[in-house]
Amino acid sequence: MRRTTAQELSAALAHEQEHVRGRDPLRTLSTDTSAARFFVAPLLAHLREAFATRELAADRCAVSRCGTRAVAGALSRAH
């Protein structure tokens, strides 16, 4: 089993920093709390789509900072 490289770690951190910059953890918590409380809310489907868009934005940010190879390596290690 190979170890995570410094470039992969930098890519993972860049990805997560983009989530923090976009306040994604707060938005996710808010949406999940609303979904648990009001289980039939059409707006939640729209918000989940927006979160998917934010996930791709975080990936793009990491690629622009660290390169495709580092992001691909980090993603392969995460799953």
N, CA, C and O of each residue as an XYZ file, in Angstrom:
316
protein
N       0.842     -1.171      0.000
C       0.000      0.000      0.000
C       0.894      1.244      0.000
O       1.781      1.369      0.844
N       0.671      2.134     -0.913
C       1.540      3.309     -1.010
C       1.035      4.441     -0.123
O      -0.143      4.507      0.228
N       1.944      5.311      0.220
C       1.606      6.462      1.062
C       1.139      7.630      0.202
O       1.460      7.719     -0.983
N       0.378      8.516      0.824
C      -0.079      9.730      0.145
C       1.126     10.638     -0.089
O       1.941     10.847      0.810
N       1.231     11.172     -1.303
C       2.337     12.080     -1.604
C       2.016     13.489     -1.099
O       0.869     13.805     -0.783
N       3.024     14.304     -1.031
C       2.828     15.697     -0.610
C       1.912     16.429     -1.594
O       1.102     17.263     -1.189
N       2.043     16.115     -2.884
C       1.188     16.761     -3.889
C      -0.272     16.344     -3.723
O      -1.173     17.169     -3.871
N      -0.510     15.069     -3.417
C      -1.875     14.593     -3.191
C      -2.478     15.239     -1.956
O      -3.649     15.616     -1.957
N      -1.691     15.364     -0.915
C      -2.165     16.015      0.299
C      -2.489     17.485      0.020
O      -3.510     17.995      0.482
N      -1.631     18.157     -0.725
C      -1.892     19.553     -1.095
C      -3.175     19.673     -1.913
O      -3.944     20.617     -1.733
N      -3.402     18.722     -2.804
C      -4.620     18.742     -3.628
C      -5.859     18.552     -2.757
O      -6.859     19.247     -2.935
N      -5.792     17.613     -1.818
C      -6.931     17.383     -0.919
C      -7.201     18.619     -0.076
O      -8.358     18.988      0.126
N      -6.162     19.255      0.414
C      -6.333     20.463      1.221
C      -6.881     21.622      0.393
O      -7.715     22.386      0.877
N      -6.423     21.759     -0.842
C      -6.942     22.820     -1.721
C      -8.428     22.597     -1.982
O      -9.213     23.545     -1.995
N      -8.805     21.353     -2.188
C     -10.212     21.004     -2.403
C     -11.044     21.400     -1.178
O     -12.087     22.040     -1.312
N     -10.587     21.025     -0.011
C     -11.327     21.327      1.216
C     -11.329     22.825      1.527
O     -12.321     23.345      2.038
N     -10.239     23.518      1.229
C     -10.202     24.975      1.436
C     -11.240     25.671      0.569
O     -11.831     26.667      0.986
N     -11.464     25.158     -0.624
C     -12.490     25.733     -1.492
C     -13.877     25.535     -0.879
O     -14.731     26.416     -0.972
N     -14.096     24.389     -0.259
C     -15.373     24.167      0.441
C     -15.540     25.161      1.591
O     -16.625     25.709      1.784
N     -14.495     25.389      2.336
C     -14.562     26.346      3.449
C     -14.801     27.755      2.916
O     -15.617     28.499      3.461
N     -14.095     28.116      1.859
C     -14.266     29.443      1.268
C     -15.720     29.671      0.839
O     -16.255     30.768      1.000
N     -16.346     28.637      0.296
C     -17.733     28.745     -0.147
C     -18.758     28.483      0.946
O     -19.958     28.438      0.679
N     -18.288     28.313      2.168
C     -19.161     28.015      3.313
C     -20.017     26.768      3.080
O     -21.153     26.689      3.549
N     -19.475     25.820      2.368
C     -20.206     24.603      2.033
C     -20.579     23.763      3.261
O     -21.695     23.246      3.300
N     -19.711     23.600      4.259
C     -20.108     22.800      5.418
C     -21.346     23.367      6.131
O     -22.214     22.608      6.563
N     -21.426     24.677      6.251
C     -22.579     25.303      6.885
C     -23.835     25.082      6.048
O     -24.903     24.792      6.587
N     -23.708     25.215      4.763
C     -24.861     25.015      3.869
C     -25.338     23.563      3.907
O     -26.540     23.299      3.899
N     -24.404     22.638      3.948
C     -24.764     21.219      4.016
C     -25.480     20.906      5.324
O     -26.498     20.214      5.331
N     -24.951     21.412      6.416
C     -25.590     21.198      7.719
C     -26.996     21.762      7.730
O     -27.926     21.114      8.209
N     -27.153     22.953      7.209
C     -28.459     23.602      7.158
C     -29.448     22.793      6.316
O     -30.597     22.602      6.712
N     -29.003     22.329      5.174
C     -29.867     21.550      4.286
C     -30.238     20.214      4.911
O     -31.398     19.804      4.864
N     -29.262     19.536      5.494
C     -29.541     18.245      6.118
C     -30.499     18.385      7.297
O     -31.370     17.540      7.501
N     -30.333     19.450      8.066
C     -31.232     19.695      9.193
C     -32.646     19.960      8.700
O     -33.610     19.439      9.262
N     -32.774     20.756      7.667
C     -34.090     21.041      7.091
C     -34.720     19.784      6.511
O     -35.924     19.567      6.654
N     -33.921     18.964      5.863
C     -34.439     17.727      5.270
C     -34.962     16.792      6.348
O     -35.980     16.126      6.159
N     -34.269     16.742      7.478
C     -34.715     15.875      8.572
C     -36.003     16.392      9.205
O     -36.847     15.613      9.648
N     -36.138     17.685      9.239
C     -37.304     18.280      9.893
C     -38.516     18.374      8.968
O     -39.642     18.082      9.372
N     -38.278     18.775      7.753
C     -39.349     18.941      6.764
C     -39.055     17.998      5.601
O     -38.500     18.417      4.585
N     -39.421     16.747      5.745
C     -38.966     15.733      4.801
C     -39.511     15.893      3.382
O     -38.992     15.261      2.462
N     -40.529     16.709      3.178
C     -41.040     16.940      1.828
C     -40.818     18.410      1.498
O     -41.651     19.266      1.797
N     -39.691     18.678      0.883
C     -39.371     20.061      0.528
C     -38.726     20.072     -0.855
O     -37.568     19.678     -0.988
N     -39.440     20.511     -1.883
C     -38.878     20.520     -3.237
C     -37.595     21.338     -3.361
O     -36.751     21.052     -4.210
N     -37.454     22.339     -2.526
C     -36.250     23.175     -2.591
C     -34.993     22.374     -2.290
O     -33.918     22.694     -2.798
N     -35.114     21.337     -1.473
C     -33.934     20.563     -1.096
C     -33.294     19.866     -2.296
O     -32.071     19.737     -2.353
N     -34.087     19.428     -3.233
C     -33.527     18.799     -4.433
C     -32.664     19.809     -5.195
O     -31.587     19.470     -5.685
N     -33.141     21.035     -5.287
C     -32.370     22.089     -5.954
C     -31.068     22.351     -5.203
O     -30.016     22.511     -5.821
N     -31.134     22.396     -3.882
C     -29.933     22.656     -3.088
C     -28.921     21.526     -3.229
O     -27.717     21.778     -3.273
N     -29.386     20.305     -3.298
C     -28.460     19.185     -3.472
C     -27.743     19.275     -4.824
O     -26.566     18.930     -4.930
N     -28.451     19.738     -5.843
C     -27.818     19.952     -7.152
C     -26.756     21.047     -7.047
O     -25.687     20.947     -7.650
N     -27.059     22.080     -6.284
C     -26.095     23.166     -6.089
C     -24.854     22.647     -5.369
O     -23.739     23.071     -5.672
N     -25.039     21.734     -4.418
C     -23.894     21.168     -3.710
C     -23.030     20.330     -4.647
O     -21.806     20.323     -4.524
N     -23.655     19.633     -5.569
C     -22.885     18.868     -6.554
C     -22.039     19.811     -7.406
O     -20.897     19.500     -7.743
N     -22.606     20.959     -7.748
C     -21.870     21.968     -8.502
C     -20.693     22.491     -7.686
O     -19.610     22.702     -8.231
N     -20.894     22.701     -6.396
C     -19.815     23.172     -5.520
C     -18.710     22.120     -5.398
O     -17.532     22.462     -5.305
N     -19.089     20.853     -5.398
C     -18.102     19.783     -5.329
C     -17.205     19.817     -6.562
O     -15.988     19.666     -6.457
N     -17.809     20.014     -7.722
C     -17.013     20.125     -8.945
C     -16.145     21.375     -8.932
O     -15.017     21.350     -9.423
N     -16.659     22.472     -8.375
C     -15.866     23.704     -8.276
C     -14.653     23.479     -7.378
O     -13.562     23.970     -7.669
N     -14.840     22.745     -6.298
C     -13.715     22.448     -5.403
C     -12.686     21.575     -6.117
O     -11.482     21.767     -5.947
N     -13.155     20.622     -6.912
C     -12.227     19.794     -7.698
C     -11.444     20.647     -8.687
O     -10.231     20.487     -8.822
N     -12.129     21.549     -9.375
C     -11.456     22.426    -10.352
C     -10.417     23.320     -9.671
O      -9.331     23.549    -10.204
N     -10.768     23.816     -8.496
C      -9.832     24.656     -7.739
C      -8.576     23.856     -7.394
O      -7.457     24.342     -7.559
N      -8.770     22.640     -6.919
C      -7.624     21.795     -6.571
C      -6.774     21.496     -7.800
O      -5.546     21.507     -7.716
N      -7.406     21.232     -8.934
C      -6.661     20.962    -10.172
C      -5.862     22.191    -10.582
O      -4.705     22.079    -10.987
N      -6.481     23.366    -10.476
C      -5.766     24.578    -10.890
C      -4.582     24.880     -9.980
O      -3.579     25.434    -10.431
N      -4.688     24.522     -8.718
C      -3.586     24.775     -7.774
C      -2.516     23.695     -7.805
O      -1.328     23.988     -7.670
N      -2.941     22.431     -7.985
C      -2.010     21.315     -7.765
C      -1.798     20.411     -8.971
O      -0.864     19.610     -8.992
N      -2.660     20.535     -9.976
C      -2.522     19.699    -11.161
C      -3.423     18.474    -11.129
O      -3.851     18.008    -10.073
N      -3.693     17.975    -12.322
C      -4.606     16.846    -12.483
C      -4.089     15.575    -11.819
O      -4.848     14.857    -11.169
N      -2.812     15.301    -11.980
C      -2.246     14.069    -11.430
C      -2.385     14.011     -9.907
O      -2.732     12.966     -9.357
N      -2.115     15.129     -9.226
C      -2.217     15.154     -7.766
C      -3.663     14.965     -7.316
O      -3.923     14.240     -6.356
N      -4.605     15.611     -8.000
C      -6.021     15.473     -7.635
C      -6.492     14.048     -7.892
O      -7.178     13.461     -7.055
N      -6.134     13.493     -9.032
C      -6.524     12.121     -9.344
C      -5.950     11.154     -8.311
O      -6.639     10.230     -7.880
N      -4.709     11.358     -7.916
C      -4.109     10.513     -6.900
C      -4.811     10.639     -5.562
O      -5.052      9.642     -4.882
N      -5.139     11.868     -5.184
C      -5.825     12.090     -3.915
C      -7.211     11.461     -3.941
O      -7.632     10.853     -2.957
N      -7.924     11.600     -5.056
C      -9.254     11.008     -5.165
C      -9.194      9.486     -5.120
O     -10.055      8.849     -4.513
N      -8.202      8.910     -5.747
C      -8.084      7.440     -5.743
C      -7.773      6.925     -4.333
O      -8.156      5.811     -3.976
N      -7.087      7.730     -3.547
C      -6.753      7.331     -2.167
C      -7.939      7.528     -1.236
O      -8.026      6.878     -0.194
N      -8.852      8.418     -1.603
C      -9.975      8.726     -0.711
C     -11.053      7.648     -0.756
O     -11.873      7.570      0.159
N     -11.072      6.832     -1.774
C     -12.161      5.850     -1.903
C     -11.675      4.450     -1.766
O     -12.466      3.511     -1.849
